[in-house]
Amino acid sequence: MNAEQTARVARRGLWDEAKRAAWTDPARRGKVLGNIRTNIYHVPGQRYYNSIGEKNRIYFQTEEEAQKAGFRKARD
């Protein structure tokens, strides 16, 4: 069994229904928006906050959470 199949069976990662619900619900997924391609995060009101492509987005509850994940704040 490969890693994807193992994760599906164990309901981990993308196959964890609770996590998937949190990621898709704007009220639960957090307002700090990270770009997984650049490892830069944006907060609401910053210039490029809405410019991040959907496939490159990752959401965080706080700036501290984004920083712990290895992201740095956008400079604008």
PyMOL Python script that loads the backbone (N, CA, C, O; Angstrom):
from pymol import cmd

cmd.read_pdbstr("""\
ATOM      1  N   MET A   1       0.844  -1.171   0.000  1.00  0.00           N
ATOM      2  CA  MET A   1       0.000   0.000   0.000  1.00  0.00           C
ATOM      3  C   MET A   1       0.896   1.244   0.000  1.00  0.00           C
ATOM      4  O   MET A   1       1.833   1.340   0.794  1.00  0.00           O
ATOM      5  N   ASN A   2       0.601   2.205  -0.904  1.00  0.00           N
ATOM      6  CA  ASN A   2       1.427   3.421  -0.945  1.00  0.00           C
ATOM      7  C   ASN A   2       0.942   4.447   0.079  1.00  0.00           C
ATOM      8  O   ASN A   2      -0.067   4.229   0.749  1.00  0.00           O
ATOM      9  N   ALA A   3       1.654   5.556   0.199  1.00  0.00           N
ATOM     10  CA  ALA A   3       1.358   6.568   1.227  1.00  0.00           C
ATOM     11  C   ALA A   3      -0.041   7.159   1.071  1.00  0.00           C
ATOM     12  O   ALA A   3      -0.737   7.388   2.060  1.00  0.00           O
ATOM     13  N   GLU A   4      -0.447   7.404  -0.166  1.00  0.00           N
ATOM     14  CA  GLU A   4      -1.783   7.972  -0.387  1.00  0.00           C
ATOM     15  C   GLU A   4      -2.865   6.999   0.070  1.00  0.00           C
ATOM     16  O   GLU A   4      -3.808   7.399   0.753  1.00  0.00           O
ATOM     17  N   GLN A   5      -2.741   5.756  -0.292  1.00  0.00           N
ATOM     18  CA  GLN A   5      -3.730   4.748   0.116  1.00  0.00           C
ATOM     19  C   GLN A   5      -3.767   4.598   1.634  1.00  0.00           C
ATOM     20  O   GLN A   5      -4.839   4.463   2.224  1.00  0.00           O
ATOM     21  N   THR A   6      -2.601   4.621   2.257  1.00  0.00           N
ATOM     22  CA  THR A   6      -2.530   4.517   3.710  1.00  0.00           C
ATOM     23  C   THR A   6      -3.242   5.694   4.372  1.00  0.00           C
ATOM     24  O   THR A   6      -3.982   5.517   5.340  1.00  0.00           O
ATOM     25  N   ALA A   7      -3.013   6.899   3.844  1.00  0.00           N
ATOM     26  CA  ALA A   7      -3.668   8.095   4.384  1.00  0.00           C
ATOM     27  C   ALA A   7      -5.181   8.033   4.195  1.00  0.00           C
ATOM     28  O   ALA A   7      -5.937   8.419   5.085  1.00  0.00           O
ATOM     29  N   ARG A   8      -5.615   7.553   3.049  1.00  0.00           N
ATOM     30  CA  ARG A   8      -7.064   7.429   2.801  1.00  0.00           C
ATOM     31  C   ARG A   8      -7.704   6.473   3.802  1.00  0.00           C
ATOM     32  O   ARG A   8      -8.731   6.785   4.405  1.00  0.00           O
ATOM     33  N   VAL A   9      -7.095   5.327   3.970  1.00  0.00           N
ATOM     34  CA  VAL A   9      -7.636   4.319   4.883  1.00  0.00           C
ATOM     35  C   VAL A   9      -7.673   4.845   6.314  1.00  0.00           C
ATOM     36  O   VAL A   9      -8.641   4.618   7.039  1.00  0.00           O
ATOM     37  N   ALA A  10      -6.618   5.547   6.717  1.00  0.00           N
ATOM     38  CA  ALA A  10      -6.522   6.069   8.079  1.00  0.00           C
ATOM     39  C   ALA A  10      -7.236   7.414   8.244  1.00  0.00           C
ATOM     40  O   ALA A  10      -7.305   7.957   9.346  1.00  0.00           O
ATOM     41  N   ARG A  11      -7.765   7.945   7.136  1.00  0.00           N
ATOM     42  CA  ARG A  11      -8.455   9.250   7.141  1.00  0.00           C
ATOM     43  C   ARG A  11      -7.560  10.355   7.706  1.00  0.00           C
ATOM     44  O   ARG A  11      -7.938  11.085   8.622  1.00  0.00           O
ATOM     45  N   ARG A  12      -6.351  10.449   7.119  1.00  0.00           N
ATOM     46  CA  ARG A  12      -5.398  11.489   7.499  1.00  0.00           C
ATOM     47  C   ARG A  12      -5.251  12.496   6.367  1.00  0.00           C
ATOM     48  O   ARG A  12      -5.589  12.217   5.217  1.00  0.00           O
ATOM     49  N   GLY A  13      -4.743  13.668   6.717  1.00  0.00           N
ATOM     50  CA  GLY A  13      -4.482  14.689   5.697  1.00  0.00           C
ATOM     51  C   GLY A  13      -5.754  15.103   4.973  1.00  0.00           C
ATOM     52  O   GLY A  13      -6.752  15.441   5.610  1.00  0.00           O
ATOM     53  N   LEU A  14      -5.722  15.079   3.660  1.00  0.00           N
ATOM     54  CA  LEU A  14      -6.879  15.477   2.853  1.00  0.00           C
ATOM     55  C   LEU A  14      -8.109  14.616   3.091  1.00  0.00           C
ATOM     56  O   LEU A  14      -9.229  15.034   2.800  1.00  0.00           O
ATOM     57  N   TRP A  15      -7.909  13.444   3.606  1.00  0.00           N
ATOM     58  CA  TRP A  15      -9.021  12.520   3.813  1.00  0.00           C
ATOM     59  C   TRP A  15      -9.588  12.580   5.230  1.00  0.00           C
ATOM     60  O   TRP A  15     -10.457  11.787   5.593  1.00  0.00           O
ATOM     61  N   ASP A  16      -9.097  13.511   6.013  1.00  0.00           N
ATOM     62  CA  ASP A  16      -9.638  13.749   7.357  1.00  0.00           C
ATOM     63  C   ASP A  16     -10.830  14.695   7.199  1.00  0.00           C
ATOM     64  O   ASP A  16     -10.648  15.882   6.927  1.00  0.00           O
ATOM     65  N   GLU A  17     -12.032  14.180   7.367  1.00  0.00           N
ATOM     66  CA  GLU A  17     -13.255  14.953   7.125  1.00  0.00           C
ATOM     67  C   GLU A  17     -13.319  16.223   7.977  1.00  0.00           C
ATOM     68  O   GLU A  17     -13.754  17.264   7.486  1.00  0.00           O
ATOM     69  N   ALA A  18     -12.901  16.158   9.228  1.00  0.00           N
ATOM     70  CA  ALA A  18     -12.955  17.333  10.103  1.00  0.00           C
ATOM     71  C   ALA A  18     -11.999  18.423   9.611  1.00  0.00           C
ATOM     72  O   ALA A  18     -12.353  19.601   9.601  1.00  0.00           O
ATOM     73  N   LYS A  19     -10.805  18.037   9.210  1.00  0.00           N
ATOM     74  CA  LYS A  19      -9.851  19.017   8.697  1.00  0.00           C
ATOM     75  C   LYS A  19     -10.339  19.611   7.385  1.00  0.00           C
ATOM     76  O   LYS A  19     -10.229  20.816   7.159  1.00  0.00           O
ATOM     77  N   ARG A  20     -10.879  18.758   6.521  1.00  0.00           N
ATOM     78  CA  ARG A  20     -11.376  19.248   5.233  1.00  0.00           C
ATOM     79  C   ARG A  20     -12.507  20.243   5.440  1.00  0.00           C
ATOM     80  O   ARG A  20     -12.593  21.238   4.719  1.00  0.00           O
ATOM     81  N   ALA A  21     -13.372  19.991   6.409  1.00  0.00           N
ATOM     82  CA  ALA A  21     -14.470  20.913   6.712  1.00  0.00           C
ATOM     83  C   ALA A  21     -13.912  22.250   7.181  1.00  0.00           C
ATOM     84  O   ALA A  21     -14.416  23.302   6.790  1.00  0.00           O
ATOM     85  N   ALA A  22     -12.887  22.218   8.005  1.00  0.00           N
ATOM     86  CA  ALA A  22     -12.277  23.453   8.502  1.00  0.00           C
ATOM     87  C   ALA A  22     -11.624  24.232   7.369  1.00  0.00           C
ATOM     88  O   ALA A  22     -11.695  25.461   7.348  1.00  0.00           O
ATOM     89  N   TRP A  23     -10.987  23.537   6.425  1.00  0.00           N
ATOM     90  CA  TRP A  23     -10.311  24.206   5.318  1.00  0.00           C
ATOM     91  C   TRP A  23     -11.306  24.869   4.376  1.00  0.00           C
ATOM     92  O   TRP A  23     -10.993  25.907   3.793  1.00  0.00           O
ATOM     93  N   THR A  24     -12.485  24.304   4.214  1.00  0.00           N
ATOM     94  CA  THR A  24     -13.444  24.828   3.256  1.00  0.00           C
ATOM     95  C   THR A  24     -14.417  25.829   3.858  1.00  0.00           C
ATOM     96  O   THR A  24     -15.104  26.532   3.116  1.00  0.00           O
ATOM     97  N   ASP A  25     -14.494  25.913   5.156  1.00  0.00           N
ATOM     98  CA  ASP A  25     -15.390  26.851   5.827  1.00  0.00           C
ATOM     99  C   ASP A  25     -14.621  28.127   6.148  1.00  0.00           C
ATOM    100  O   ASP A  25     -13.748  28.112   7.016  1.00  0.00           O
ATOM    101  N   PRO A  26     -14.932  29.250   5.456  1.00  0.00           N
ATOM    102  CA  PRO A  26     -14.180  30.488   5.680  1.00  0.00           C
ATOM    103  C   PRO A  26     -14.152  30.948   7.136  1.00  0.00           C
ATOM    104  O   PRO A  26     -13.174  31.555   7.571  1.00  0.00           O
ATOM    105  N   ALA A  27     -15.189  30.673   7.878  1.00  0.00           N
ATOM    106  CA  ALA A  27     -15.236  31.098   9.271  1.00  0.00           C
ATOM    107  C   ALA A  27     -14.284  30.291  10.149  1.00  0.00           C
ATOM    108  O   ALA A  27     -13.859  30.773  11.199  1.00  0.00           O
ATOM    109  N   ARG A  28     -13.947  29.078   9.738  1.00  0.00           N
ATOM    110  CA  ARG A  28     -13.104  28.192  10.548  1.00  0.00           C
ATOM    111  C   ARG A  28     -11.666  28.094  10.070  1.00  0.00           C
ATOM    112  O   ARG A  28     -10.795  27.692  10.841  1.00  0.00           O
ATOM    113  N   ARG A  29     -11.393  28.447   8.830  1.00  0.00           N
ATOM    114  CA  ARG A  29     -10.056  28.190   8.288  1.00  0.00           C
ATOM    115  C   ARG A  29      -9.020  29.248   8.614  1.00  0.00           C
ATOM    116  O   ARG A  29      -7.835  29.026   8.366  1.00  0.00           O
ATOM    117  N   GLY A  30      -9.411  30.374   9.154  1.00  0.00           N
ATOM    118  CA  GLY A  30      -8.441  31.399   9.518  1.00  0.00           C
ATOM    119  C   GLY A  30      -8.331  32.482   8.468  1.00  0.00           C
ATOM    120  O   GLY A  30      -8.657  32.269   7.300  1.00  0.00           O
ATOM    121  N   LYS A  31      -7.877  33.627   8.887  1.00  0.00           N
ATOM    122  CA  LYS A  31      -7.790  34.793   8.002  1.00  0.00           C
ATOM    123  C   LYS A  31      -6.383  35.062   7.498  1.00  0.00           C
ATOM    124  O   LYS A  31      -6.202  35.839   6.561  1.00  0.00           O
ATOM    125  N   VAL A  32      -5.397  34.441   8.099  1.00  0.00           N
ATOM    126  CA  VAL A  32      -4.022  34.630   7.648  1.00  0.00           C
ATOM    127  C   VAL A  32      -3.810  33.683   6.471  1.00  0.00           C
ATOM    128  O   VAL A  32      -4.003  32.472   6.589  1.00  0.00           O
ATOM    129  N   LEU A  33      -3.414  34.250   5.342  1.00  0.00           N
ATOM    130  CA  LEU A  33      -3.352  33.492   4.098  1.00  0.00           C
ATOM    131  C   LEU A  33      -1.910  33.332   3.645  1.00  0.00           C
ATOM    132  O   LEU A  33      -1.223  34.315   3.367  1.00  0.00           O
ATOM    133  N   GLY A  34      -1.458  32.085   3.573  1.00  0.00           N
ATOM    134  CA  GLY A  34      -0.100  31.797   3.146  1.00  0.00           C
ATOM    135  C   GLY A  34      -0.046  31.347   1.704  1.00  0.00           C
ATOM    136  O   GLY A  34      -0.997  30.762   1.186  1.00  0.00           O
ATOM    137  N   ASN A  35       1.065  31.621   1.062  1.00  0.00           N
ATOM    138  CA  ASN A  35       1.312  31.167  -0.299  1.00  0.00           C
ATOM    139  C   ASN A  35       2.333  30.032  -0.212  1.00  0.00           C
ATOM    140  O   ASN A  35       3.492  30.267   0.130  1.00  0.00           O
ATOM    141  N   ILE A  36       1.912  28.809  -0.517  1.00  0.00           N
ATOM    142  CA  ILE A  36       2.802  27.657  -0.369  1.00  0.00           C
ATOM    143  C   ILE A  36       3.922  27.652  -1.399  1.00  0.00           C
ATOM    144  O   ILE A  36       4.920  26.955  -1.218  1.00  0.00           O
ATOM    145  N   ARG A  37       3.776  28.415  -2.471  1.00  0.00           N
ATOM    146  CA  ARG A  37       4.825  28.495  -3.476  1.00  0.00           C
ATOM    147  C   ARG A  37       5.971  29.391  -3.016  1.00  0.00           C
ATOM    148  O   ARG A  37       7.134  29.120  -3.316  1.00  0.00           O
ATOM    149  N   THR A  38       5.638  30.470  -2.281  1.00  0.00           N
ATOM    150  CA  THR A  38       6.652  31.446  -1.882  1.00  0.00           C
ATOM    151  C   THR A  38       6.983  31.419  -0.388  1.00  0.00           C
ATOM    152  O   THR A  38       7.965  32.025   0.039  1.00  0.00           O
ATOM    153  N   ASN A  39       6.167  30.721   0.406  1.00  0.00           N
ATOM    154  CA  ASN A  39       6.305  30.702   1.868  1.00  0.00           C
ATOM    155  C   ASN A  39       6.181  32.099   2.481  1.00  0.00           C
ATOM    156  O   ASN A  39       6.852  32.429   3.459  1.00  0.00           O
ATOM    157  N   ILE A  40       5.307  32.908   1.881  1.00  0.00           N
ATOM    158  CA  ILE A  40       4.999  34.236   2.386  1.00  0.00           C
ATOM    159  C   ILE A  40       3.540  34.245   2.794  1.00  0.00           C
ATOM    160  O   ILE A  40       2.692  33.681   2.104  1.00  0.00           O
ATOM    161  N   TYR A  41       3.245  34.891   3.926  1.00  0.00           N
ATOM    162  CA  TYR A  41       1.852  34.991   4.334  1.00  0.00           C
ATOM    163  C   TYR A  41       1.383  36.438   4.322  1.00  0.00           C
ATOM    164  O   TYR A  41       2.178  37.369   4.445  1.00  0.00           O
ATOM    165  N   HIS A  42       0.078  36.605   4.172  1.00  0.00           N
ATOM    166  CA  HIS A  42      -0.561  37.908   4.110  1.00  0.00           C
ATOM    167  C   HIS A  42      -1.696  37.946   5.120  1.00  0.00           C
ATOM    168  O   HIS A  42      -2.325  36.928   5.411  1.00  0.00           O
ATOM    169  N   VAL A  43      -1.948  39.140   5.648  1.00  0.00           N
ATOM    170  CA  VAL A  43      -3.091  39.346   6.535  1.00  0.00           C
ATOM    171  C   VAL A  43      -4.109  40.191   5.770  1.00  0.00           C
ATOM    172  O   VAL A  43      -3.742  40.898   4.831  1.00  0.00           O
ATOM    173  N   PRO A  44      -5.384  40.125   6.161  1.00  0.00           N
ATOM    174  CA  PRO A  44      -6.398  40.919   5.464  1.00  0.00           C
ATOM    175  C   PRO A  44      -5.994  42.389   5.382  1.00  0.00           C
ATOM    176  O   PRO A  44      -5.514  42.972   6.354  1.00  0.00           O
ATOM    177  N   GLY A  45      -6.196  42.967   4.214  1.00  0.00           N
ATOM    178  CA  GLY A  45      -5.854  44.368   3.999  1.00  0.00           C
ATOM    179  C   GLY A  45      -4.531  44.579   3.304  1.00  0.00           C
ATOM    180  O   GLY A  45      -4.271  45.664   2.783  1.00  0.00           O
ATOM    181  N   GLN A  46      -3.687  43.559   3.284  1.00  0.00           N
ATOM    182  CA  GLN A  46      -2.415  43.707   2.580  1.00  0.00           C
ATOM    183  C   GLN A  46      -2.656  43.659   1.076  1.00  0.00           C
ATOM    184  O   GLN A  46      -3.620  43.060   0.598  1.00  0.00           O
ATOM    185  N   ARG A  47      -1.766  44.297   0.356  1.00  0.00           N
ATOM    186  CA  ARG A  47      -1.903  44.511  -1.086  1.00  0.00           C
ATOM    187  C   ARG A  47      -2.210  43.243  -1.890  1.00  0.00           C
ATOM    188  O   ARG A  47      -3.105  43.266  -2.735  1.00  0.00           O
ATOM    189  N   TYR A  48      -1.507  42.162  -1.656  1.00  0.00           N
ATOM    190  CA  TYR A  48      -1.671  40.969  -2.491  1.00  0.00           C
ATOM    191  C   TYR A  48      -2.471  39.855  -1.810  1.00  0.00           C
ATOM    192  O   TYR A  48      -2.439  38.706  -2.250  1.00  0.00           O
ATOM    193  N   TYR A  49      -3.176  40.196  -0.753  1.00  0.00           N
ATOM    194  CA  TYR A  49      -3.942  39.196   0.010  1.00  0.00           C
ATOM    195  C   TYR A  49      -4.850  38.363  -0.898  1.00  0.00           C
ATOM    196  O   TYR A  49      -4.893  37.139  -0.776  1.00  0.00           O
ATOM    197  N   ASN A  50      -5.570  39.016  -1.800  1.00  0.00           N
ATOM    198  CA  ASN A  50      -6.528  38.303  -2.658  1.00  0.00           C
ATOM    199  C   ASN A  50      -5.922  37.816  -3.967  1.00  0.00           C
ATOM    200  O   ASN A  50      -6.636  37.267  -4.806  1.00  0.00           O
ATOM    201  N   SER A  51      -4.636  38.004  -4.155  1.00  0.00           N
ATOM    202  CA  SER A  51      -3.988  37.630  -5.412  1.00  0.00           C
ATOM    203  C   SER A  51      -3.439  36.206  -5.427  1.00  0.00           C
ATOM    204  O   SER A  51      -3.042  35.719  -6.485  1.00  0.00           O
ATOM    205  N   ILE A  52      -3.409  35.547  -4.313  1.00  0.00           N
ATOM    206  CA  ILE A  52      -2.836  34.201  -4.235  1.00  0.00           C
ATOM    207  C   ILE A  52      -3.781  33.214  -4.907  1.00  0.00           C
ATOM    208  O   ILE A  52      -4.967  33.157  -4.580  1.00  0.00           O
ATOM    209  N   GLY A  53      -3.256  32.449  -5.834  1.00  0.00           N
ATOM    210  CA  GLY A  53      -4.059  31.443  -6.524  1.00  0.00           C
ATOM    211  C   GLY A  53      -4.578  30.393  -5.548  1.00  0.00           C
ATOM    212  O   GLY A  53      -3.904  30.053  -4.576  1.00  0.00           O
ATOM    213  N   GLU A  54      -5.756  29.894  -5.805  1.00  0.00           N
ATOM    214  CA  GLU A  54      -6.401  28.932  -4.902  1.00  0.00           C
ATOM    215  C   GLU A  54      -5.524  27.708  -4.647  1.00  0.00           C
ATOM    216  O   GLU A  54      -5.479  27.211  -3.522  1.00  0.00           O
ATOM    217  N   LYS A  55      -4.831  27.216  -5.666  1.00  0.00           N
ATOM    218  CA  LYS A  55      -4.006  26.015  -5.473  1.00  0.00           C
ATOM    219  C   LYS A  55      -2.763  26.274  -4.626  1.00  0.00           C
ATOM    220  O   LYS A  55      -2.139  25.333  -4.134  1.00  0.00           O
ATOM    221  N   ASN A  56      -2.400  27.550  -4.453  1.00  0.00           N
ATOM    222  CA  ASN A  56      -1.226  27.907  -3.658  1.00  0.00           C
ATOM    223  C   ASN A  56      -1.568  28.375  -2.255  1.00  0.00           C
ATOM    224  O   ASN A  56      -0.669  28.740  -1.497  1.00  0.00           O
ATOM    225  N   ARG A  57      -2.837  28.374  -1.890  1.00  0.00           N
ATOM    226  CA  ARG A  57      -3.269  28.918  -0.596  1.00  0.00           C
ATOM    227  C   ARG A  57      -3.202  27.906   0.538  1.00  0.00           C
ATOM    228  O   ARG A  57      -3.477  26.718   0.369  1.00  0.00           O
ATOM    229  N   ILE A  58      -2.824  28.428   1.698  1.00  0.00           N
ATOM    230  CA  ILE A  58      -2.934  27.688   2.943  1.00  0.00           C
ATOM    231  C   ILE A  58      -3.384  28.709   3.990  1.00  0.00           C
ATOM    232  O   ILE A  58      -2.900  29.841   4.011  1.00  0.00           O
ATOM    233  N   TYR A  59      -4.292  28.310   4.837  1.00  0.00           N
ATOM    234  CA  TYR A  59      -4.882  29.228   5.809  1.00  0.00           C
ATOM    235  C   TYR A  59      -4.352  28.947   7.207  1.00  0.00           C
ATOM    236  O   TYR A  59      -4.142  27.798   7.596  1.00  0.00           O
ATOM    237  N   PHE A  60      -4.141  30.029   7.953  1.00  0.00           N
ATOM    238  CA  PHE A  60      -3.688  29.933   9.330  1.00  0.00           C
ATOM    239  C   PHE A  60      -4.615  30.760  10.218  1.00  0.00           C
ATOM    240  O   PHE A  60      -5.196  31.750   9.775  1.00  0.00           O
ATOM    241  N   GLN A  61      -4.742  30.346  11.459  1.00  0.00           N
ATOM    242  CA  GLN A  61      -5.548  31.088  12.414  1.00  0.00           C
ATOM    243  C   GLN A  61      -4.839  32.355  12.874  1.00  0.00           C
ATOM    244  O   GLN A  61      -5.485  33.379  13.102  1.00  0.00           O
ATOM    245  N   THR A  62      -3.526  32.296  13.012  1.00  0.00           N
ATOM    246  CA  THR A  62      -2.753  33.429  13.532  1.00  0.00           C
ATOM    247  C   THR A  62      -1.454  33.596  12.742  1.00  0.00           C
ATOM    248  O   THR A  62      -1.010  32.689  12.038  1.00  0.00           O
ATOM    249  N   GLU A  63      -0.864  34.776  12.878  1.00  0.00           N
ATOM    250  CA  GLU A  63       0.446  35.010  12.262  1.00  0.00           C
ATOM    251  C   GLU A  63       1.498  34.111  12.899  1.00  0.00           C
ATOM    252  O   GLU A  63       2.394  33.614  12.216  1.00  0.00           O
ATOM    253  N   GLU A  64       1.388  33.904  14.206  1.00  0.00           N
ATOM    254  CA  GLU A  64       2.333  33.031  14.906  1.00  0.00           C
ATOM    255  C   GLU A  64       2.295  31.616  14.328  1.00  0.00           C
ATOM    256  O   GLU A  64       3.339  30.989  14.146  1.00  0.00           O
ATOM    257  N   GLU A  65       1.112  31.122  14.044  1.00  0.00           N
ATOM    258  CA  GLU A  65       0.972  29.784  13.450  1.00  0.00           C
ATOM    259  C   GLU A  65       1.653  29.735  12.088  1.00  0.00           C
ATOM    260  O   GLU A  65       2.323  28.754  11.765  1.00  0.00           O
ATOM    261  N   ALA A  66       1.488  30.786  11.287  1.00  0.00           N
ATOM    262  CA  ALA A  66       2.138  30.843   9.970  1.00  0.00           C
ATOM    263  C   ALA A  66       3.658  30.860  10.121  1.00  0.00           C
ATOM    264  O   ALA A  66       4.365  30.175   9.382  1.00  0.00           O
ATOM    265  N   GLN A  67       4.156  31.634  11.069  1.00  0.00           N
ATOM    266  CA  GLN A  67       5.596  31.722  11.289  1.00  0.00           C
ATOM    267  C   GLN A  67       6.169  30.386  11.754  1.00  0.00           C
ATOM    268  O   GLN A  67       7.249  29.987  11.318  1.00  0.00           O
ATOM    269  N   LYS A  68       5.457  29.701  12.627  1.00  0.00           N
ATOM    270  CA  LYS A  68       5.911  28.383  13.090  1.00  0.00           C
ATOM    271  C   LYS A  68       5.964  27.379  11.947  1.00  0.00           C
ATOM    272  O   LYS A  68       6.751  26.433  11.983  1.00  0.00           O
ATOM    273  N   ALA A  69       5.126  27.585  10.929  1.00  0.00           N
ATOM    274  CA  ALA A  69       5.110  26.693   9.768  1.00  0.00           C
ATOM    275  C   ALA A  69       6.174  27.073   8.746  1.00  0.00           C
ATOM    276  O   ALA A  69       6.282  26.440   7.696  1.00  0.00           O
ATOM    277  N   GLY A  70       6.970  28.116   9.053  1.00  0.00           N
ATOM    278  CA  GLY A  70       8.073  28.488   8.176  1.00  0.00           C
ATOM    279  C   GLY A  70       7.757  29.595   7.186  1.00  0.00           C
ATOM    280  O   GLY A  70       8.522  29.813   6.247  1.00  0.00           O
ATOM    281  N   PHE A  71       6.649  30.299   7.374  1.00  0.00           N
ATOM    282  CA  PHE A  71       6.274  31.381   6.476  1.00  0.00           C
ATOM    283  C   PHE A  71       6.745  32.712   7.057  1.00  0.00           C
ATOM    284  O   PHE A  71       6.871  32.853   8.273  1.00  0.00           O
ATOM    285  N   ARG A  72       7.004  33.688   6.183  1.00  0.00           N
ATOM    286  CA  ARG A  72       7.341  35.029   6.636  1.00  0.00           C
ATOM    287  C   ARG A  72       6.273  35.979   6.133  1.00  0.00           C
ATOM    288  O   ARG A  72       5.613  35.718   5.128  1.00  0.00           O
ATOM    289  N   LYS A  73       6.112  37.088   6.847  1.00  0.00           N
ATOM    290  CA  LYS A  73       5.082  38.060   6.502  1.00  0.00           C
ATOM    291  C   LYS A  73       5.468  38.842   5.242  1.00  0.00           C
ATOM    292  O   LYS A  73       6.635  39.176   5.038  1.00  0.00           O
ATOM    293  N   ALA A  74       4.471  39.125   4.405  1.00  0.00           N
ATOM    294  CA  ALA A  74       4.682  39.949   3.215  1.00  0.00           C
ATOM    295  C   ALA A  74       5.134  41.338   3.650  1.00  0.00           C
ATOM    296  O   ALA A  74       4.736  41.818   4.712  1.00  0.00           O
ATOM    297  N   ARG A  75       5.940  41.966   2.859  1.00  0.00           N
ATOM    298  CA  ARG A  75       6.519  43.265   3.224  1.00  0.00           C
ATOM    299  C   ARG A  75       5.639  44.452   2.887  1.00  0.00           C
ATOM    300  O   ARG A  75       5.983  45.580   3.240  1.00  0.00           O
ATOM    301  N   ASP A  76       4.535  44.244   2.228  1.00  0.00           N
ATOM    302  CA  ASP A  76       3.686  45.382   1.844  1.00  0.00           C
ATOM    303  C   ASP A  76       2.545  45.604   2.789  1.00  0.00           C
ATOM    304  O   ASP A  76       1.750  46.523   2.591  1.00  0.00           O
TER     305      ASP A  76
END
""", "prot")
cmd.dss("prot")
cmd.show_as("cartoon", "prot")
cmd.util.cbc("prot")
cmd.orient("prot")
